Amino acid sequence: MSLLTIHHYLTTYLVFGAMLFSLGIYGLLTRRTLIGMLIAAELMLAGVSINFMAFNRFLAPDPAVGQIFALFIMAIAAAEAAIGLSIVIAVYRHFKTVDTEDLINLKG
Amino acid sequence: MIVTYMFFGFALLSILGALGLILFKHPMNGAMSFVVTLISLAGMYALLSAKLIFAIQLIVYAGAIMSLILFIIMFLNIQAKDLPDEPGRWFYLGGGIVVISPIAYLLLKMVKSLPAGDTGIIEQDFGGVKEVGQLLFRDWLLPFEIVSILLLVALVGAVVLAGKRGANT
């Protein structure tokens, strides 16, 4: 595997998707604002869908099932963004903050 | 040859965008760098010869969803003083690298045992609108309809959650 033909290999795309996914997990764990956490979750979804696309291109190109899955992931991401952002707006209206540390009323 | 350079450019840009997303303090900067990631991912999909997903990624994901998120960030009007100060940020980053590196080593070792994949030329109409659309509306019709119901539920839920309270009650 030379460096110039690296985009012909499935492994490259898998490692790339794993990097995006783990950066998303790191962002989800360490961001302190609600919107930052939401965007980090979107990054995790993007890392998963590059995996689907690479597997579809290299291992099972005949039915384009991986692309269907990528489409569905986009729809899920849209629904997640809509619901998450409206929750952020509702929280902001109630607490006047986007900092997760200030939402201490959530404990029982 | 140019494909290789395009691949490296897209990969570098998307990793840099993801790093910017987790390192920028303000959510606005993070969202803008995530747009960079999404656009380079669209280029990646084009390199994987998926034309339809390339277009949809650009239009729907990088266009519609991210402009929704940016609009909400502007709507909330977050100032620098509203943001929490994160004193242990670089400490957390170093700790995360230390924790993740053995897992990354294992992952690299494991991924070497996978099949290398087919490097051959793929047929001309792979990933076109017609093929993906026929598959979507023939074999995957029921999941497609369920996803449309999910989007409707998300729409109603967003109106209920973010709507004004106590206006008419």
Interface residues (C-beta under 8 A of the other chain):
Chain A: M1 L4 T5 I6 H7 H8 Y9 L10 T11 Y13 L14 V15 F16 A18 M19 L20 S22 L23 G24 Y26 G27 T30 R31 R32 T33 I35 G36 L38 I39 A40 E42 L43 A46 I50 M53 A54 N56 R57 F58 L59 P61 P63 A64 V65 Q67 I68 A70 L71 F72 M74 A75 I76 A77 A78 A79 E80 A81 A82 I83 L85 S86 I87 V88 I89 A90 Y92 T97 V98 D99 T100 E101
Chain B: M1 V3 T4 F7 A11 S14 I15 A18 L19 L21 I22 P27 G30 A31 F34 T37 L38 L41 M44 Y45 L47 L48 S49 A50 L52 I53 I56 Q57 V60 Y61 A64 I65 L68 I69 I72 I73 F75 L76 I78 D82 L83 P84 E86 R89 Y92 L93 G96 I100 A104 L107 L108 V111 K112 L114 P115 A116 G117 D118 T119 I122 E123 F126 G127 E131 V132 L135 L136 D139 W140 P143 V147 L150 L151 V153 A154 L155 G157 A158 V159 L161 A162
